[in-house]
Amino acid sequence: MADKKDAQVMLAALREEIPIPYAQEKYVLRGIMKGLERLEKQKAPEAGTSKGKH
């Protein structure tokens, strides 16, 4: 499961690159969390399934 602390660290790094309004931070955090969860699902496909990628 994606860790909220990981997402907060990413948000802090992103904030150094571009200004993020405080009111928008929760939406950015939510997007980062969803992205992390999606990555975790891609890295750990269900056991026994072949995606056709070699």
C-alpha positions in Angstrom: 0.0 0.0 0.0 1.2 3.5 -0.8 2.5 5.3 2.3 1.2 8.8 2.9 4.7 9.8 4.2 6.2 8.8 0.8 3.6 11.0 -0.9 4.4 13.9 1.4 8.1 13.6 0.6 7.3 13.7 -3.1 5.1 16.7 -2.6 7.9 18.5 -0.8 10.3 17.7 -3.7 7.7 18.9 -6.2 7.2 22.1 -4.3 10.9 22.9 -4.8 10.4 22.7 -8.5 7.0 24.5 -8.9 4.9 26.6 -6.6 1.9 24.7 -5.4 -0.9 26.7 -3.7 -1.6 25.5 -0.2 -5.3 25.0 -1.1 -4.3 22.6 -3.9 -1.9 20.4 -1.8 -4.5 17.9 -0.7 -5.4 17.2 -4.4 -1.8 16.9 -5.4 -1.2 14.5 -2.5 -4.2 12.4 -3.5 -2.9 12.2 -7.1 0.6 11.2 -5.9 -1.0 8.5 -3.7 -3.1 7.1 -6.6 0.0 7.1 -8.8 2.0 5.2 -6.2 -0.7 2.6 -5.8 -0.9 2.2 -9.6 2.9 1.7 -9.8 2.7 -0.9 -7.0 0.0 -2.8 -8.9 2.1 -2.8 -12.1 5.3 -4.0 -10.2 3.5 -6.8 -8.5 1.1 -8.5 -11.0 -1.1 -11.2 -9.7 0.7 -14.6 -9.2 0.2 -17.0 -12.1 -0.8 -14.4 -14.7 1.2 -13.7 -17.7 1.0 -10.2 -19.2 2.8 -11.2 -22.4 5.8 -9.0 -21.5 9.1 -10.7 -21.6 
